[in-house]
C-alpha cells in the first residue's frame, strides 16, 4: 500500500478507496467532491464577509475576491503549520 506511511482520516479514505473496485474512479470522485465543497464554502464565506462590510446593496466582485483570497491565505498558513495549526491559532 503506497500510503501506509501516512496517518489520519485522509489516509484512511485513500486506503479504503484503494480496496474498492474502480478505485481510481472513486478516488477521482472524492477529489472532485472535495474541491467542489471547498470552492462553494469559500464562495459562501467570502460573500457573507463582504456583505457584512456593506451598509446596503450587493458587495462588489472585487471585495468578494479580496475576502476569498484572505480566506485562502489563512487556510494555507494553517495547513502549512500541520496538525497544530488550529491550536496555534487559538
C-alpha positions in Angstrom: 0.0 0.0 0.0 1.7 3.3 -1.1 0.0 5.4 1.6 0.9 3.3 4.6 3.4 5.8 5.9 0.6 8.5 6.3 -1.9 8.5 9.1 -5.2 10.1 9.8 -8.5 10.4 8.1 -7.3 11.4 4.6 -5.0 8.3 4.5 -7.9 6.1 5.7 -10.1 7.4 2.9 -7.4 6.7 0.3 -6.7 3.2 1.8 -10.4 2.3 1.8 -10.9 3.6 -1.8 -7.9 1.6 -2.9 -9.5 -1.6 -1.8 -12.8 -0.9 -3.7 -13.5 -1.9 -7.3 -12.8 1.0 -9.7 -10.6 2.6 -7.1 -9.2 5.2 -9.5 -12.6 6.4 -10.4 -13.7 6.5 -6.7 -10.6 8.5 -5.8 -11.2 11.0 -8.6 -14.8 11.3 -7.4 -13.6 12.0 -3.8 -11.2 14.6 -5.2 -13.9 16.3 -7.3 -16.4 16.3 -4.4 -13.8 17.8 -2.0 -12.8 20.5 -4.4 -16.4 21.4 -5.1 -17.1 21.6 -1.3 -14.1 23.8 -0.7 -14.9 26.1 -3.6 -18.6 26.6 -2.7 -17.8 27.0 1.0 -15.1 29.7 0.2 -17.6 31.5 -2.1 -20.3 31.5 0.6 -17.9 32.7 3.3 -16.5 35.4 1.1 -20.0 36.6 0.2 -21.1 36.7 3.9 -17.9 38.5 5.0 -18.1 41.1 2.2 -21.8 41.6 2.8 -21.1 42.4 6.4 -18.8 45.2 5.2 -21.6 46.8 3.2 -24.3 49.1 4.6 -26.6 48.5 1.6 -26.6 46.8 -1.7 -24.6 43.9 -3.2 -20.9 43.6 -2.5 -18.6 44.2 -5.4 -16.9 41.2 -7.0 -13.5 42.8 -6.2 -14.4 42.9 -2.5 -15.6 39.3 -2.6 -12.4 38.2 -4.3 -10.3 40.0 -1.7 -12.1 38.1 1.1 -11.8 34.8 -0.8 -8.0 35.4 -1.2 -7.7 36.3 2.5 -9.6 33.1 3.5 -7.3 31.0 1.2 -4.2 32.5 2.6 -5.4 31.8 6.1 -6.2 28.2 5.2 -2.8 27.8 3.5 -1.0 29.0 6.6 -2.9 26.7 8.9 -2.3 23.7 6.6 1.4 24.6 6.5 1.6 24.6 10.3 0.4 21.0 10.3 -1.7 19.3 12.9 -1.1 22.0 15.5 -2.3 24.8 13.1 -5.7 25.3 14.7 -4.2 25.0 18.2 -1.6 27.7 17.3 -4.4 30.0 16.0 -6.4 29.6 19.3 
